[in-house]
Amino acid sequence: MTTPPAGAVEIPFQPEYPIRTERLLLRPYRPDDTDAVYAYHRLPETARYLENEPMSLAQARALVTRRIGASTLAGVGEVLNLIVELAQTRAVVGDCVLFWRGEGQAEVGYVLHPAHYGHGYATEAVGALLRLGFGDLGLHRIAARCDARNTASARVMERAGLRREAHLVQSEFVKGEWTDELIYAILRSEWAARQASG
């Protein structure tokens, strides 16, 4: 088991669920999430910049089954997979993830139902993951990445305070073509400065 970074909580670590933001709840997957997850993972626009194709209902069910229980971090290499709900209605609007990549480092990701694009929910969810990673886990650096054509995802990272560190040219072979990738990141010191400035 890996020793947590200085100032981090004890491992294994499980957040207090649900994780609340101004408008959202982030919580672990449940068996009854299959239909809601399928509703957006079946759409071509959801899968456009992902490695997978649009999912069948069986694939969505398998995805939910795999992710149930991925709500505790026991060490490096562990993953938190969380459902994103609207706090007022409890409607599922997407999912997000925090990968503990290495000592003091993590990566975040998110997928949103296209019907909920443009409301700032992805930015809000990423903000909650940053708070979890830096505030609770004491991580040093959190990164995120996206297909360079996915300008909306790049804007989410920038609004959440991550800075672009790299534009990797034709670094990924996805769905039969070489694509560019953008790498974003933020340090705990940068995140803390943003919190202090409001």
Protein Blocks (a to p, Z undefined) as FASTA:
>chain_A
ZZddehiacdddddddddddfkbccddddfklmmmmmmmmmpmklmmmmmbdcddfklmm
mmmmmmgopaccfbehiacddddddfklopafbdcddddfbghiacddddddfklgonlm
mmmmmmmmmmmmmmmnopabdcddddfklmmlmmmmmmnopacfbdcehkbcgehiacdd
ddddddfklmmmmmmnZZ
